[in-house]
Amino acid sequence: MIGATIRKDTQLLLRDRGRLLMLFVMPLVFIVVFGSMFKFGPGAGKKRMIAVWHAAGDARGEAIVNAIGDTPGFAPKPMASADDVRRAVANEDVSAGVIVPPDFDPSRGKLVELSIDLGENLQVRAPLQGALTGAVMRGLSPVPLDKLPPMIEAKTPPGIAKPLEGISSFQVTVPGNGVLFGFFIAMTVAMSFASERHSGTWRRLLAAPVPRWRALLGKLVPYYLIGLFQLGGLFAIGALVFGMQIAGSWAALVVLSMLVVLVAMAFGMLVASFGWTEKQIGSGVPVMLLVMGLIGGCMFPRPFMPSFMQKLGLVVPHSWALDGYYAVLVREGTSIADIAPTLGALSAFAVGFGVLGLWRFKFE
């Protein structure tokens, strides 16, 4: 009986092109788009143009231009005058500008002018301002910095696994979109129950000589398998086509993915327990899933969110899943034990959604 139910639901889903597009094609489109937009590493992406003006023959200005050119991610753009620099910044033709006055003298308050929009978002402006300030300081240093002994060394502290080198943007976009669209299997589960109730086949299924839990299990198993196939396919494409690497344990990746799909299935059963119609599910659940994905970091990384939003993201399973995937994909040697807190949180979500869904579920 369960086998027949599994075959029936699998065949129905395979005939529904709209749901197949949502589960398999849309994630690939988003992965390609976001993976192409975001770049990692000093040599990735287009360099940011920095307008520069200094008086002709000014050795200090030429040194600053060279320092900006040596800074990864920047390209100096000489301008004819200081006003041209300011106009270029105001018109957003360049990211920022540097003006070296002919009478430059810090002791008399004659400083290099950094032309930049001080009203820009702090997360965008601060790194740019800091990098350009460092470039100007290098250009004006009386002793070449490469002649000085190093004064600072970046090291990962004990307790934090070493990250992979040379990772691509797909290392982040594949799991982000995989989790976002992976949860859309919940909508498919809920709509399947709504369709069965509307057509009367659910009533006939309950009339069969099988326990109700077996009938419910037969409805859920095919969608769980399809969810696993969806995530596995996305990660396989990410690795084979987009060069995504797996720094940690394959076992950790598999267990984590199995739990993510289980949480999505449990959430789908919870949605089905409300007894909504297909129209209600189709209009309300996508919005709900997109909001959960947004605050969970699927569309915008949580580390760049305000502190309040980062904490709010912990109330949805998406954020826990992405933290686990980041550890497995980016940090070398990550094992199942290393992501135990993530696995525990996802297990709690699965149990919570499942118990609440069973308590509310109306078999009649």
C-alpha positions as CSV (number, residue, x, y, z in Angstrom):
1,M,0.0,0.0,0.0
2,I,2.8,2.4,0.9
3,G,4.7,1.5,-2.2
4,A,1.7,2.3,-4.4
5,T,1.2,5.6,-2.7
6,I,4.8,6.5,-3.2
7,R,4.6,5.6,-6.9
8,K,1.4,7.6,-7.3
9,D,2.7,10.8,-5.7
10,T,6.0,10.6,-7.5
11,Q,4.3,10.3,-10.9
12,L,1.9,13.2,-10.1
13,L,4.9,15.4,-9.2
14,L,6.8,14.5,-12.3
15,R,3.8,15.5,-14.4
16,D,3.6,18.9,-12.7
17,R,6.0,21.0,-14.8
18,G,5.4,24.1,-12.7
19,R,6.5,22.5,-9.5
20,L,9.5,20.8,-11.1
21,L,10.6,24.2,-12.5
22,M,10.4,25.7,-9.0
23,L,12.3,22.8,-7.4
24,F,15.0,22.2,-9.9
25,V,15.3,25.0,-12.6
26,M,14.8,28.1,-10.5
27,P,17.6,27.3,-8.0
28,L,20.0,26.9,-10.9
29,V,19.0,30.2,-12.4
30,F,19.5,31.9,-9.0
31,I,22.8,30.2,-8.5
32,V,24.2,31.3,-11.8
33,V,22.9,34.9,-11.4
34,F,24.2,35.4,-7.8
35,G,27.4,33.4,-8.4
36,S,28.2,35.7,-11.3
37,M,27.4,38.9,-9.4
38,F,29.6,38.3,-6.3
39,K,33.3,37.7,-6.5
40,F,35.9,36.6,-4.0
41,G,39.6,37.2,-3.7
42,P,41.8,40.3,-4.5
43,G,41.9,39.5,-8.2
44,A,38.2,38.8,-8.7
45,G,35.7,41.2,-10.2
46,K,36.2,44.6,-11.8
47,K,38.6,47.1,-10.1
48,R,37.1,50.2,-8.5
49,M,38.1,53.4,-10.2
50,I,39.6,56.0,-7.9
51,A,39.8,59.6,-9.3
52,V,43.1,61.3,-8.5
53,W,44.5,64.8,-9.0
54,H,47.8,66.3,-8.0
55,A,49.9,69.2,-9.3
56,A,52.1,68.4,-12.3
57,G,55.5,67.1,-11.2
58,D,54.4,66.6,-7.6
59,A,56.4,63.6,-6.4
60,R,54.2,63.0,-3.5
61,G,51.1,62.9,-5.7
62,E,52.8,60.4,-8.1
63,A,53.7,58.2,-5.1
64,I,50.1,58.2,-4.0
65,V,48.9,57.3,-7.4
66,N,51.4,54.4,-7.5
67,A,50.2,53.2,-4.0
68,I,46.6,53.2,-5.1
69,G,47.5,51.3,-8.2
70,D,49.3,48.7,-6.1
71,T,46.3,48.3,-3.8
72,P,44.3,45.1,-4.8
73,G,40.9,46.0,-6.3
74,F,41.7,49.7,-7.0
75,A,42.7,51.5,-10.3
76,P,43.7,55.2,-10.2
77,K,42.1,57.5,-12.7
78,P,44.0,60.8,-13.2
79,M,41.8,63.9,-13.5
80,A,42.6,67.4,-14.9
81,S,41.6,69.3,-11.8
82,A,40.4,68.9,-8.2
83,D,36.9,70.0,-9.2
84,D,36.9,67.2,-11.8
85,V,37.6,64.7,-9.1
86,R,34.7,66.0,-7.0
87,R,32.3,66.0,-9.9
88,A,33.3,62.4,-10.8
89,V,32.5,61.3,-7.3
90,A,29.2,63.3,-7.2
91,N,28.1,61.8,-10.5
92,E,29.1,58.3,-9.3
93,D,31.5,57.9,-12.2
94,V,34.1,56.7,-9.7
95,S,34.0,55.1,-6.3
96,A,36.0,57.9,-4.6
97,G,38.6,60.5,-5.2
98,V,41.9,61.7,-3.8
99,I,43.1,65.3,-4.2
100,V,46.7,66.2,-3.3
101,P,46.9,70.0,-2.7
102,P,50.1,71.7,-4.0
103,D,50.7,73.1,-0.5
104,F,50.3,69.8,1.3
105,D,51.5,70.3,4.9
106,P,49.8,68.4,7.7
107,S,51.5,70.6,10.3
108,R,49.5,73.6,8.9
109,G,46.3,71.7,8.3
110,K,46.8,71.3,4.6
111,L,45.7,67.7,4.2
112,V,45.1,65.3,1.3
113,E,41.3,65.4,0.5
114,L,39.5,62.1,0.3
115,S,36.4,62.8,-1.8
116,I,33.7,60.3,-0.8
117,D,30.0,60.3,0.0
118,L,29.9,60.4,3.8
119,G,26.2,59.5,3.6
120,E,26.9,56.2,2.1
121,N,26.1,53.0,4.0
122,L,28.8,52.5,6.6
123,Q,29.4,48.8,5.6
124,V,30.2,50.1,2.1
125,R,32.0,53.3,2.9
126,A,34.2,52.3,5.9
127,P,36.3,49.6,4.0
128,L,36.8,51.9,1.0
129,Q,37.8,54.8,3.2
130,G,40.2,52.7,5.3
131,A,41.8,51.2,2.2
132,L,42.3,54.5,0.5
133,T,43.7,56.1,3.7
134,G,46.2,53.2,3.9
135,A,47.2,53.8,0.3
136,V,47.8,57.5,0.9
137,M,49.9,56.7,4.0
138,R,52.0,54.3,2.0
139,G,52.5,56.8,-0.7
140,L,53.6,59.5,1.7
141,S,55.8,57.3,3.9
142,P,59.4,58.6,4.0
143,V,60.6,55.0,4.0
144,P,59.2,52.5,1.6
145,L,57.0,50.1,3.5
146,D,58.6,47.1,1.9
147,K,61.9,48.1,3.5
148,L,60.4,48.1,7.0
149,P,60.1,44.9,9.1
150,P,56.5,43.6,9.2
151,M,54.5,44.9,12.1
152,I,51.3,42.8,11.9
153,E,50.5,39.2,10.9
154,A,47.0,37.8,10.4
155,K,46.4,34.5,12.0
156,T,43.4,32.3,12.6
157,P,43.0,31.8,16.4
158,P,43.0,28.2,17.8
159,G,39.6,26.7,17.8
160,I,38.6,28.0,14.3
161,A,39.3,25.7,11.4
162,K,41.4,27.0,8.6
163,P,39.4,28.1,5.5
164,L,40.0,27.0,2.0
165,E,42.0,29.3,-0.2
166,G,40.8,30.6,-3.5
167,I,37.1,29.8,-3.0
168,S,34.6,31.0,-5.6
169,S,31.3,32.8,-5.0
170,F,29.5,29.6,-5.8
171,Q,30.8,28.3,-2.5
172,V,28.2,30.5,-0.9
173,T,25.5,30.8,-3.5
174,V,25.0,27.1,-4.1
175,P,24.1,26.3,-0.4
176,G,22.2,29.6,0.0
177,N,19.9,28.9,-3.0
178,G,19.8,25.2,-2.2
179,V,18.3,25.9,1.2
180,L,16.0,28.6,-0.1
181,F,14.4,26.5,-2.8
182,G,14.9,23.3,-0.9
183,F,12.2,24.4,1.5
184,F,9.8,24.9,-1.3
185,I,9.2,21.1,-1.1
186,A,7.1,22.1,1.9
187,M,4.7,23.9,-0.3
188,T,4.5,20.9,-2.6
189,V,3.7,18.6,0.3
190,A,1.0,20.9,1.6
191,M,-0.6,21.3,-1.9
192,S,-0.5,17.6,-2.3
193,F,-2.6,17.1,0.8
194,A,-5.0,19.9,-0.2
195,S,-5.5,18.3,-3.6
196,E,-6.1,14.8,-2.1
197,R,-8.7,16.3,0.2
198,H,-10.4,18.2,-2.6
199,S,-10.6,15.3,-4.9
200,G,-11.7,12.8,-2.2
201,T,-8.7,10.4,-2.7
202,W,-7.5,11.1,0.8
203,R,-10.8,9.8,2.2
204,R,-10.5,6.6,0.1
205,L,-6.9,6.2,1.2
206,L,-8.0,6.3,4.9
207,A,-10.6,3.7,4.1
208,A,-8.0,1.2,3.1
209,P,-7.0,-1.5,5.7
210,V,-3.8,0.2,6.8
211,P,-3.0,2.3,9.9
212,R,-3.2,6.0,9.5
213,W,0.4,6.5,10.3
214,R,1.3,4.3,7.4
215,A,-0.9,6.2,5.0
216,L,0.7,9.5,6.2
217,L,4.1,8.0,5.8
218,G,3.3,6.9,2.3
219,K,2.4,10.5,1.4
220,L,5.6,12.0,2.8
221,V,8.3,9.5,1.7
222,P,8.3,10.4,-2.0
223,Y,8.6,14.1,-1.3
224,Y,11.5,13.4,1.1
225,L,13.3,11.4,-1.6
226,I,12.7,14.2,-4.2
227,G,14.0,16.8,-1.7
228,L,17.2,14.7,-1.2
229,F,17.5,14.4,-5.0
230,Q,17.0,18.1,-5.4
231,L,19.8,19.1,-2.9
232,G,22.1,16.4,-4.1
233,G,21.7,17.5,-7.7
234,L,22.4,21.1,-6.8
235,F,25.5,20.3,-4.9
236,A,26.7,18.0,-7.7
237,I,26.2,20.7,-10.3
238,G,27.9,23.2,-8.0
239,A,31.0,20.9,-7.7
240,L,31.2,19.7,-11.3
241,V,30.1,22.8,-13.2
242,F,30.9,25.7,-10.9
243,G,34.0,24.4,-9.2
244,M,32.5,24.4,-5.7
245,Q,34.8,22.7,-3.2
246,I,34.0,20.6,-0.1
247,A,36.5,21.3,2.6
248,G,35.1,19.1,5.3
249,S,33.6,15.7,5.7
250,W,31.3,14.2,3.0
251,A,29.5,12.4,5.8
252,A,28.8,15.7,7.5
253,L,27.5,17.2,4.2
254,V,25.2,14.2,3.7
255,V,23.8,14.1,7.3
256,L,23.3,17.9,7.2
257,S,21.4,17.7,3.9
258,M,19.2,14.8,5.1
259,L,18.2,16.9,8.2
260,V,17.5,20.0,6.1
261,V,15.1,18.0,3.9
262,L,13.5,16.5,7.0
263,V,12.9,19.9,8.4
264,A,11.3,21.1,5.2
265,M,9.1,18.0,5.1
266,A,8.0,18.6,8.7
267,F,7.2,22.2,7.9
268,G,5.2,21.1,4.9
269,M,3.1,18.8,7.1
270,L,2.6,21.6,9.6
271,V,1.3,23.8,6.8
272,A,-1.0,21.0,5.6
273,S,-2.4,20.6,9.1
274,F,-4.1,24.0,8.7
275,G,-6.4,22.6,6.0
276,W,-5.9,25.4,3.6
277,T,-7.0,25.2,0.0
278,E,-4.5,25.0,-2.9
279,K,-5.1,28.6,-3.7
280,Q,-4.4,29.7,-0.1
281,I,-1.2,27.6,0.0
282,G,-0.1,28.9,-3.4
283,S,-0.5,32.5,-2.4
284,G,0.6,32.5,1.2
285,V,3.3,29.8,1.6
286,P,5.8,31.2,-1.0
287,V,5.8,34.6,0.8
288,M,6.3,32.8,4.1
289,L,9.2,30.8,2.7
290,L,10.9,33.8,1.1
291,V,10.7,35.8,4.3
292,M,12.2,32.9,6.2
293,G,15.0,32.6,3.6
294,L,15.6,36.4,3.7
295,I,16.1,36.6,7.5
296,G,17.9,33.3,7.5
297,G,20.6,34.6,5.2
298,C,19.8,32.8,1.9
299,M,19.6,36.0,-0.1
300,F,21.9,38.3,1.9
301,P,24.6,37.0,4.2
302,R,23.7,37.3,7.9
303,P,27.2,38.6,8.9
304,F,26.4,41.8,7.0
305,M,23.0,42.3,8.7
306,P,22.4,44.4,11.8
307,S,22.9,42.7,15.1
308,F,19.2,42.4,15.7
309,M,18.6,40.8,12.4
310,Q,21.4,38.3,12.9
311,K,19.8,37.2,16.2
312,L,16.3,37.1,14.6
313,G,17.6,34.8,11.9
314,L,18.2,32.1,14.5
315,V,14.4,31.6,14.8
316,V,14.3,30.0,11.3
317,P,16.0,26.8,10.3
318,H,17.6,28.4,7.2
319,S,20.2,30.2,9.2
320,W,21.3,27.1,11.1
321,A,21.5,25.1,7.8
322,L,23.6,27.8,6.1
323,D,26.0,28.0,9.1
324,G,26.5,24.2,8.8
325,Y,27.0,24.3,5.1
326,Y,29.5,27.1,5.4
327,A,31.5,25.1,7.9
328,V,31.5,22.0,5.8
329,L,32.2,23.7,2.5
330,V,34.7,26.4,3.5
331,R,36.5,25.2,6.6
332,E,39.0,22.4,6.2
333,G,38.5,19.2,8.2
334,T,34.9,19.9,9.4
335,S,33.4,16.7,10.8
336,I,29.9,15.7,12.0
337,A,31.1,16.5,15.5
338,D,32.0,20.0,14.5
339,I,28.5,20.8,13.3
340,A,26.8,19.0,16.2
341,P,25.1,22.3,17.4
342,T,23.7,22.9,13.9
343,L,22.5,19.3,13.6
344,G,20.9,19.6,17.1
345,A,19.1,22.8,16.2
346,L,17.8,21.3,12.9
347,S,16.6,18.2,14.7
348,A,14.7,20.4,17.2
349,F,13.1,22.2,14.3
350,A,12.1,18.9,12.6
351,V,10.6,17.5,15.9
352,G,8.9,20.8,16.7
353,F,7.3,21.2,13.2
354,G,6.5,17.5,13.1
355,V,4.8,17.2,16.5
356,L,2.8,20.4,16.1
357,G,1.8,19.2,12.6
358,L,0.6,15.8,13.8
359,W,-1.2,17.4,16.7
360,R,-3.1,19.7,14.4
361,F,-3.5,17.3,11.5
362,K,-7.1,16.4,10.6
363,F,-7.2,12.9,9.0
364,E,-11.0,13.2,8.3
